[in-house]
Amino acid sequence: MKNKIGLILLIFTLIISFLTFADAQAASTKTASVSIPVTNGLTGSNNSAKSFYLDLPSGVNASSISTSSLKYSGNNEVVSLAIENGLIKATLKGKSITETISNVQGFDGTFQQPFSTTPGNSIWLYSDGRRWQINDYVAVTDTLKSYDLNADDGKTPSENPPRILVTTKSNLTTSGLKWFNNSSNLVIDSGAIIQSSVKVLEFSSKDIKKTPNITKVYFKDQRILLDYYIPESQKGLLDTIYRAEPDDGHHDLSGHAEGRRYQVTGYYYYLADAKVTSYSYSGSVSFDYSPPTEPTLDGGVSILKPSPNPAKFEGKDTEVSLRVKGDLLAYNNSSNIEEWIFYAKETGSNDVKTKKDYSKVQNSTQTFDNFVIPKSRGSNVKQEYTLTVTVRFTKPIVSSGGSISSLSKTMKATVEVSDSPIPTTPPPANNNKPPKAVLDVSEEVMAGEETLIYGKDSYDPDGTIVDYKYNTPGAVEPVSGPFGWTWYPLSALGQHSVRLTVTDNGGLTGSTSAKINVIQPIPKAVIDVKGTKKENRKVTLLSKSRSPEHYPIDETKTQWTISPVSGGTAADIKYLGNLSGMNSKDVLFKKPGTYKATLTVTNTAGFGDSTSMTFEIVADEPPVVYISVPNKIYRDPTQGNIVSAALTDMSFSPDYDFLDRRIWEYRYDSNNDGNFADEAWVIFSNENKTAFNLQLSSVGRYEVRLTVSEEFDQPTIEEFITPADRKSRDSYSSAPPQPIAERVIEVYNRAPVVDWSW
C-alpha cells in the first residue's frame, strides 16, 4: 500500500513539474507582427517581385526570433522570409492585374517635361526700305508661300513689318519619349502603349508657356503648326524678337535691305491608352520571439544611399550612406551607460570610421555617409560593409554569466551597383510619414474662364506622391494629375471650395482646400488702331477685346461708332458698308484732325463692354520742290551755238510719300524785257526724270519750272480718292517758293578772242 501511495505521489510531482516548465516556456515566448507597406500600381517586370526590409518592433532582438515561426498573412505569394542585418526581409511576388489605363502621358525624358520646338519665318526688307517680303507656311499644301506687303509704320527704312498673322511649322519628334501614368510619375513601358490611341496635344503649365504672340497651336501629319502675329521690335530688345538672316544669295542686300528670322517656341506632349500589368503588395509578417532576460545589445543596419539598393550604374561614383542602430534590451539603468561607440568599415579594410554618443539612453543611432564606390570599379559591383555598435557601462553589471563592462553587436550590409534595371523598394512601413498637400488656385475667376488647379507643389517627406484627387464642385472639367485646367459655367456664380487629397507610396494621405470666387463673365473691350494715321490713308480699327474662352465675343453683335472731335466733320469719315458685326473695320479720313472710335462688344453669355479711343489724323503734306539750275551759261560755237543746261531735281516728300511724277517746263523772255508773265510755258520733259540736260540755242533768259506730284506710299481706299487728293507742287508756288534768281538761266554768247599778233 505504501509503495502504491509513493508511486502516485511521484507521478503527481512529475506532472506538476512538467506543467510548471510548460507555463514558464509559454510565459517566455511572445508573438509580434510587422506590416508590409501597402503599395499599389507598380508597373514593369522588375516590380513583379520585391523585397521589403521591415524594422523590428521596439524591444525585439533579431536573435530572439524563431525563424521557423516567420509567417506571412496577405494576398501575395511568398518567395522567402528571413532575418537579415537585424531586419525582417520579406520577398514577395506582386499580385498582378492587367488593365487598360487611359490618358497616359508621353514627355521628353522626365515627367511634366514637354517636347519643345522653335521654328520661324524669314521676312526680308527690300532695298527701298518700304516693302517687306513675307514667307508664310501653307499647311494645306505643305509649302512655303512668298508675298510682298507695304510697310505701315510710316518710316524709311521701315522698322517693323506689318503685324500680320503668319504660320510656321516643325516636325514632331519622339526622341527621348517616355510614358508616365497620368495620376503619378510612374514610367509606363513603351511596349504597353496602344499605338492606335496615340495623339499629340499642346502643353502649358504654370512655369512653361508658349511664346505670347502665338494665337493657335495645332497638329497635322506628324507636324506641329503655330499661328502667330509678327511682333513689333523694341529698342534694345531686338535679339529677343528676331535674329538677323545671313546673306542667302537670293536676296538683294543693297540699300536698306535686310533679312530677319522671327521665331516662336511651342510645347507639346503625347497622350495615349496603355494595356498595363500592375502589381500590388500588402499584408503582414508575424513571428515568435523570446524576450531576453539578461542584458542584451541588439542592432540593425539600414542602407540610406544608394536608394534603391541595388543601384543602377550611371558612370559616376556611387555615394554610400549607412545608418546603424543599437538597442539595449533587458536593462533599465540608463544612468550607468557611459558611452555608445559605432564602428564602420569596408569588410577586409583596416580603415575604420568611428562615431560616439555620450547620451545616457537605451538606444542610439548613428549614420556613416562618407563611403564611396568609385566609378573606376565599373558596374556589377558588390561591396560588403562591417558595422559594430558597442555600449560601455560606467560600472560593470552583474549577470548570470559574470560581470559585464560592455556589450557589442556586429552586423553586415552589402551595397550593389549593377547595369540591370533596379526595382524600387518602398520605405519601411513604420517610418512612413504622411504627404503634405499644397494647393494653388486663383482667388477669383470669371465664369467660362479656364483656370489652373495646381497641386504639383505637394510633397512627401519620406517618399513620393502617387495619386492626386481633386474635388471641384460646380466645375465643368474634371482635374487629375499634379495640375489641370477647368472652368465654371454661368450657373456656378459665387464662391466654391476646391479640395485636394494626395496619396503617397505608403498609402498615407494628406488633404487641403482653397476657395475660388466665380464672377460674371464680363468681356473687356480693347481697340487697336493700325495703318497710317494720315488723311486719305487706310486706317484699320481692330478689336483686340478679350472674353472668357467658353463665352467668347459674339462678333455678330460687335458695334463700332466713329465721330470727329476736332478738325474734321462726320462727312470726312469714309468707309464701305456699315459698322456692325465685324472684328475690324477699314476707315479713311478726308481731313486731318482728332477723331474718336467707340467699340461695343457682347459675349455669348450676354455680357458686354464698351471703350473709346481718340487718335490724331495728320495732314498729308505736299512735296517740297527745289531745283538746281546753272545761272549763267555760254553757247558753244563748236556745237552749233547750242548750250546744254544741267538741271537737277532736289525735291522731297516731308512725310515720306513717293514722288510719282515730274513735269519740267521753261519759258523764254522773248522780248528781253525782264518779265516772264507774258510768256508761255513749254513742257520739255514729263518722263519723271530727276536730272535733265536742257538744250538751248537762243541768247537770253529762261525761267525753269518743275511740277512734282506724289503717289501714296501707304495703303488707301481707292473708292474715296479723287485726283486732287494726291498732293502736288511746283517750284514756282512751293511754300516757300524758290527765289526766281535760282530758277532762271541766262544764255550768253562767248566774247570774241582778239589776237594782235601778225
Order of alpha helices (4+ residues) and beta strands (2+ residues): alpha-beta-beta-beta-beta-beta-beta-beta-beta-beta-beta-beta-beta-beta-beta-beta-beta-beta-alpha-beta-beta-beta-beta-beta-beta-beta-beta-beta-beta-beta-beta-beta-beta-beta-beta-beta-beta-beta-beta-beta-beta-beta-beta-beta-beta-beta-beta-beta-beta-beta-beta-beta-beta
